[in-house]
Amino acid sequence: MKAAVIEQQGGVENIVYRDWEDPEPGPDDVVVRVKACGLNHLDIFVRRGMPGFPVPMPFISGGDIAGEICALGNNVPGWSVGDRVTLNPDTHEGMIGEQLIGGLAEKVRVPAQNLVALPDSLSYEQGAAIPINYGTAHRMLFHRGRLAAGETILVLGASGGVGIACVQFAQMVGATVIAAAGSAEKCEKLSALGADHTINYADEDFSAATWKLSEKKGVDVVVNFTGGDTWAPCLRTAKPGGRILTCGATAGHSPETDLRYIWVRELDVLGSNSYSQEDVAKSVAYAAEGKIAPVISDVLPLEKTGEAEMLMEDRNFFGKIVVCP
Ligand SMILES: NC(=O)c1ccc[n+]([C@@H]2O[C@H](COP(=O)([O-])OP(=O)(O)OC[C@H]3O[C@@H](n4cnc5c(N)ncnc54)[C@H](OP(=O)(O)O)[C@@H]3O)[C@@H](O)[C@H]2O)c1
C-alpha cells in the first residue's frame, strides 16, 4: 500500500509518500481501507518529537480515521467486509497514530472493539473529523467540566479542531459561548456557526475583552489548550468558583501562572485527557442527529500530507484538515 511515512523526526520534508507493507489483521482486529484521515495537532507533535514520548521511526501518524472494513480477523463478530466505520483511536495497545501505525495510509489495522459504525448520512470526511476532536471536547466539557445550560464558556483556539467541537457542544447544551480566535475572518466564521460573542486575540487582549463581555463578573468555564502566554491571562477571565479546563498546550506546557486568581477566586483547574469509546460513539450519534456538524476546512490527497500539515502549522485553516488516499 501507499502511505505518508515520517522517515525521521523534524520538518514536513521528512514525510515521504511511499510503499509500506500492507497491514494484516490479528484475530480480534480488522483492516480498514482508509477513505479519509483528519489531521490533529498531535500529528505535528509526533513528527516533530515530544519530550518523554519517543516514537519509533519510520512511522505513520493519523488517528482520525474513516473508511470501510476490507479484512477481518477470525474473532470479530458483528462486523463485515464493506462496513462503513470510524473509530476510537485510543486502543488497549496504545494510541493509533502515536504508538500504533496510523491512518495516513491506504489501510490501517484496528482492534475491532474500537470501531464505531459510520451512519450513511455522514461522509467519510465528516467521519474523519469527529473522533479525536469531538471525543476530546465531550470528555473535557461534560465529564470533567460539568458544563451546564445557562453557563458562559470562553473557548480559546476556537477555530481549530478541538475548539470548534467545544463551541458546538457548548451550544448544544445551551451555554453562552465566547469564541476566541486569531483573525477577524476566523471570528466571522465562528459567528456564522452561532457563537454568541467572538474575540480576535490578534487585535485585542482576550482577557480584558472577556471581562467586559461578562459584565465584569467573569465566565463559568474557560477552555485553554493553548497554554504559553495565554495561561495567566485566562485565569483572570473566570468568575469566583469558575473552572479552567485544559487538554493540551500548543504554545507551551510550562507557562507563567498567577496563583492569586486560583486561590482568591477558588478556581478549579481541571485536566482532561483522551476520550472513551462512549465519547466517540456519542459524538458520531450527535453528528448523525444534526446536533453537531463537523466543519471541514480543506481536503487534500494523501500524497500532499506534508502540504496539509503545513496548513495546520501555519494556522491557515478553519476546522478540520482532511487527507484522502
Ligand atoms: N489530551 C488530549 O487527549 C488531547 C486530544 C486532542 C487534542 N489535544 C491538544 O489540544 C490542542 C488543540 O488540538 P487541535 O488538534 O484542535 O489543534 P489545532 O486544530 O491546530 O487547533 C489549535 C488552535 O489553537 C490556536 N493557537 C493558538 N496559539 C497557537 C500556537 N502557538 N500554535 C498553534 N495554534 C495556536 C490556533 O487558532 P488561531 O490561529 O485562531 O489562534 C489553532 O487553530 C493541542 O495542543 C492538542 O495536542 C489534546
The ligand as a Gaussian input file, in Angstrom:
#p B3LYP/6-31G(d) Opt

LIG

0 1
 N       -5.164000      15.435000      25.811000
 C       -5.823000      15.003000      24.768000
 O       -6.381000      13.917000      24.785000
 C       -5.895000      15.854000      23.539000
 C       -6.719000      15.464000      22.478000
 C       -6.806000      16.309000      21.357000
 C       -6.059000      17.481000      21.314000
 N       -5.256000      17.804000      22.347000
 C       -4.455000      19.034000      22.318000
 O       -5.330000      20.145000      22.129000
 C       -4.683000      21.154000      21.365000
 C       -5.536000      21.530000      20.162000
 O       -5.569000      20.450000      19.265000
 P       -6.160000      20.610000      17.812000
 O       -5.919000      19.351000      17.078000
 O       -7.537000      21.180000      17.904000
 O       -5.177000      21.719000      17.207000
 P       -5.439000      22.741000      16.055000
 O       -6.542000      22.227000      15.203000
 O       -4.110000      23.051000      15.485000
 O       -6.041000      23.994000      16.851000
 C       -5.295000      24.734000      17.696000
 C       -5.767000      26.192000      17.535000
 O       -5.133000      26.898000      18.555000
 C       -4.841000      28.198000      18.088000
 N       -3.491000      28.557000      18.532000
 C       -3.214000      29.466000      19.469000
 N       -1.915000      29.572000      19.664000
 C       -1.323000      28.697000      18.830000
 C        0.029000      28.351000      18.582000
 N        1.043000      28.936000      19.222000
 N        0.274000      27.379000      17.665000
 C       -0.744000      26.784000      17.007000
 N       -2.050000      27.081000      17.211000
 C       -2.328000      28.036000      18.123000
 C       -4.991000      28.193000      16.581000
 O       -6.093000      29.039000      16.261000
 P       -5.888000      30.586000      15.916000
 O       -4.949000      30.654000      14.741000
 O       -7.261000      31.034000      15.629000
 O       -5.294000      31.180000      17.151000
 C       -5.359000      26.777000      16.216000
 O       -6.409000      26.705000      15.301000
 C       -3.316000      20.608000      21.003000
 O       -2.367000      21.089000      21.937000
 C       -3.502000      19.110000      21.146000
 O       -2.297000      18.426000      21.396000
 C       -5.170000      17.021000      23.454000

